[in-house]
Amino acid sequence: MKRGGERALALALMMAVGLSGCGQPHLEAPLEEVTATPVNTAAGVKEEKPFALACYPAGGFHPINGNNRINLMLSPLLYRGLFSVDGQFRAKEELCESYTVSEDGLVWTFHLVQASFSDGSSLTGADVAASLEQARKSARYGGRLKDVNRVTPGDGSVTLTLSRANGALPLLLDIPIFKESEDPQRPLGTGRYYLAGEGEKLCLAARDGTEAPVDPIPLRSISSGDDLVYAFDAQEVALVDADLTGTNSLGYSGRFETTDYPTSTLLYVGCNTRSGACRDVRVRQALLRAFDREGIARRLLDRHAVASPLPIHPWAECYDGELAESLRQDLTVTGEILKLAGWEPDEEGRLRQGRSALTLRLIVNQDNIYKVTVAEALAETLRELGCDVTLAKLPWEEFTVALSRGEFDLYLGETTLTADFDPEALLSGSLNYGGFTDRETDELLERYRGAEGTARVMAASELWTRVAEMAPVLPLCFKNGSLLTQWGRLSGMKPTQRDVFAGMEEWKVTERS
């Protein structure tokens, strides 16, 4: 057995025997990708290449309603939220100075720091409330704020009233706070930079009193398809934020450095708990221990992922390392659990229960080559176990139809969870394509959601244990985002999921010519 094998086998068999009688987040679709226009230079003439960033002026710069990936990357330079979320998924106070919570956990009052917008006007509770109200109605933030019933401005404060308790509410409030301006696509912010200039002279200008390693930052206008790749290779754009294993990942070449950062984007296998072989909880438990997550993260995703058997990132506070260790790949454990479920190999090694073979239909969206590669590896592992596997590679529309109709035993899915790692969508909400229901899981989820501090860590451990026992989803890994920079041009970067410019005051920038 592998490390922790004895404990894993004991825990797995205990689960199998004990259960023998027994706005949401969405499937990840890419944001619109647009790219920067290259700048032509005269042959033989060296032109100084200042630190510049790409933008898409036609898409506007509204931090709530905008949907352009490049412009949204710039948002943390222009706007701040009540909180930010660091690389360990911890909330850090930004525009919030302190807060109080009612005894029942439903009323949160946030006291604001003294801050001003780029026009010099002071931040008020009304500004924060207006921003959060607009966020509640938006496609981008509406899901995470679905439990907010009321937003009430105060004198230097704002109060949020919830329909159900959430002890990790600050992790959901890294939402940009803004103030409307004469240009509806360029609201005012409290960030270290503000938008200045127009057209070819559009730039980010540093506000007085802020630490800015570059001032101003020219913005290279975006117009069409593959130009961002060219502009980056030509050093006209200093950095790009990329999902190097995404459907719309672009092919960068030349010499550049990659700084990965953790995200809450989970790659997982979903199970049909209503019909087929995976209706048996013991089959799902067996499969939970069948897959080589470390190999998937390292080899198949080129190390742009972190393996996890739990629906929470290993760097997060509420991750249960001991439980995760017990769920490592162990085909001996898998075989023992399948035997308890009545599946044993015949002379040819095929798993049978009487005359019936263990058949599984695994579906995957064919539009992402990385996911197809992962699905092929999963299917091969299942065949080596003795399962009769059909791997269906489907276009996106056919894939979603098959999910909605339950035409699968297993599917390879991807979703971005909120920073509080609330798995409700997977277990009972919009992503519960497998039809899973379990009252105990629901009760543990409610307890986890409402708990704070040490109590939340304990509640999380109980929830993750129950999720592993029932195994409606089989987590594989959390993907990384990647900040690409020109070789040797930048140092000191500490990007996070929501802010690739985090800690920018500590950057060291080398100009190029």
Disulfide bonds with the S-S distance in Angstrom:
none
